[in-house]
Amino acid sequence: MINIALPKGRLGESVYKSLAKIGYECPELLSDSRKLVFENEEKGVRYILVKHSDVAVYVEHGAADVGIVGYDVIAENEPDVFELFDLDIGKCNLAVAAPKGFRDDNRETLRVATKYPNAAKKYYSSINREIEIIELHGSIELAPIIGLSDVIVDIVETGTTLRENGLEVCTIIQASSARLIANKSSYQFKRDSIEKMIFGLENK
Amino acid sequence: MDISYNAIGWEDRVTLALCTLFESFGYNRYRMAKFEPYDMYMENKNFLKSSSVITFPDSSGRLMALKPDVTMSVVKNTSAEEFSKKVYYAENVFRMERDTHEYREVKQIGLEFIGDDGFYPEAETILLAAKSLEILSSDFVLCVSHMDILHGLLEKCGADGKTAEAVIDAVSRRMPHKLSDTGLDESTLSLLSDMISLPADAKEAIAKLRELDICSCYVDELQKVYDVLENAGFADRMRIDFSIINDAHYYNGIAFAGYINGVPRDVLSGGRYDNLMTRFGKKQRALGFAVYIGALTRYFEKKNEFDADVLLVYGDKPVCEVLNAVEKIAASGKKVRAFRDKPDNFTAHETVIL
């Protein structure tokens, strides 16, 4: 039995469809159920649906053997897992955005609102810019509009939300896409199953 | 005094079994009875599992550290003149947990083989690592790597610090897709990719390594490790795994890590650390490993169904009579608790009214 942690939402559904095509189907998962664990004993697969930012936690602690998670989450939390395969979907950028026309004159500590504090600290440390992190968990775009922060560090897919709120991307910190991660111990004992899954995803 | 092996918990049983194993191979117990200066650990902080250390001033005001590690203390207290020294330890160390950022006291058992020539130290240490894992569980895997292969390759292709860091990150996390971002030439990338995707079977993996542009002396060492494990009946437990990468400032040569099915993290890690010896001004070579016993108890310690085997209710009986009854039950190998009256929240397999 291989345990797969999938993020709830669009990314999880998309990845499930790919996995179903290569023999890891579990039709119940697409039903309107409130269940969080779905199992297909015949196919030897159990899916666990979790919050995107928690996928790596489940995998690192061995509650799931493998998981699908965006690189942005991996870069932020640096889980002790194997990052085996880039699925090349769920593409987006972790970027610095600010109100249109914003210019950082380096005179004051830059106030950065973000739900990616570690990635933001790492980026600004790499360019030797002193910052103050304001950690938020949602509606990050609001922060510079109402003066809570100077800039934000957030995930940008199409940029529509930024535009609608009068913000624009200043710098792209890193590109992100969905990755297949594996627990280091599970990989040693379920290597054949995990590699078969990667081979299937590569050649789907 | 007779000791009932079943009367003690899993952690104590395993500790006893490992210590007995190490003693039988000629290792002497090292007791870390004194604290080491904080400076010593900070000068070598990348050698530590966690660089956060609990500190306190000693009587002269010098900043000391609360045992974050044992190996460095063994190295420091080794005479440069000793040809060979074999020690083992079973110590509690204090480390910050990665997840909770809280300090914890965890038991660690390990051994250090300092000095001596040739391949025997590797052979014995690898064998004892496999035997230690077998004591913990029969379902284990011992992953073996050779530090000089990857670091030699990085040196050969002139990788700068940033590139080396990116390669080490990609190899240690088995990310073939990240290798292309490193800017290395095609042949080096292909070699690294092959190293990441070696077959699981160690014999096949070594055969594959022989086809690659890797110094045969390193592959020969991995072959010797395989021969040792095969001779001991552990060949199917061995993996060649270059994701095991230790800091080159301290480690070189053979490196290894042990996993147990059902435990999410490595339970044993070790390797050769001649470079640490050099940093401490010691001429000897050295290697060793540690077993993280403290983190394993939750996976192996059986939950007690009852608080005791026998609940003895003695009422108003004289204490000597009660003690005689307790001793009689204990002598039969059972765990007994005596109460004047039967308690409400105490469970026992059997209740005896005196």
Boltz contact constraints between the chains, C-beta under 6 A:
constraints:
  - contact:
      token1: [A, 61]
      token2: [B, 264]
      max_distance: 6.0
  - contact:
      token1: [A, 62]
      token2: [B, 264]
      max_distance: 6.0
  - contact:
      token1: [A, 82]
      token2: [B, 173]
      max_distance: 6.0
  - contact:
      token1: [A, 82]
      token2: [B, 174]
      max_distance: 6.0
  - contact:
      token1: [A, 83]
      token2: [B, 173]
      max_distance: 6.0
  - contact:
      token1: [A, 83]
      token2: [B, 175]
      max_distance: 6.0
  - contact:
      token1: [A, 84]
      token2: [B, 174]
      max_distance: 6.0
  - contact:
      token1: [A, 86]
      token2: [B, 177]
      max_distance: 6.0
  - contact:
      token1: [A, 183]
      token2: [B, 264]
      max_distance: 6.0
  - contact:
      token1: [A, 185]
      token2: [B, 259]
      max_distance: 6.0
  - contact:
      token1: [A, 185]
      token2: [B, 264]
      max_distance: 6.0
  - contact:
      token1: [A, 188]
      token2: [B, 141]
      max_distance: 6.0
  - contact:
      token1: [A, 188]
      token2: [B, 259]
      max_distance: 6.0
  - contact:
      token1: [A, 189]
      token2: [B, 261]
      max_distance: 6.0
  - contact:
      token1: [A, 191]
      token2: [B, 200]
      max_distance: 6.0
